[in-house]
Amino acid sequence: MRKRTPVLSPGLRPTRQRRAILQAVAAEDRPVSAQDLHARLRSSGEAAGLATVYRTLQALADAGVLRTFQTPTGEVAYKVCEPGHHHHLICTRCGRVEEIPSCEVEEWASQVARRRGFSVSSHQADIYGVCAAHGRRKH
C-alpha cells in the first residue's frame, strides 16, 4: 500500500517543526514513540526539543491526524493512519500495525450488544497477536 502524504488538521498552524514531526511519523513503518522520534529528528539535523515533540504529537493525535498505540512497555506510540473507519491488527512481538480497511467486526459488535441489551453507537477494535513473520519463528 502506498503511503499517503499526511496533512495538518484545520486549526493547527503549519509550523516548520509540526510539518517536520508529521513527516517523520509518516515515514515510519511502525508506531513511533516521542523519545524515538526525537532522537531520529535530532540525528537528521532537525532542532525540535523533546517537549515540542511531545506537545506536537499529542496535538496531532487530538486533531485526529495521528493514532496512538500503547507499546508492550506501556509507552505511547504514534502512527499516521488512513482516514475513515477501520481497525488494527497489532503484532505484540515487532509492533507492526496492519490496518483493516473495512469494518469486519460491525455485525459481531451489533450482535454482542443486542444480546446484552445495548444499542451500538460506535466501536473500536484493536486485535493483538503475532504477525506471520514472527509466528513462523521457533521460540
Secondary structure, DSSP 8 states (H G I E B T S, - for coil): ---------TTS---HHHHHHHHHHHT-SS-EEHHHHHHHHHHTT----HHHHHHHHHHHHHTTSEEEEE-TTS-EEEEE--SSS-EEEEETTT--EEEE-S-TTHHHHHHHHHHTT---S----EEEE--HHHHSS--
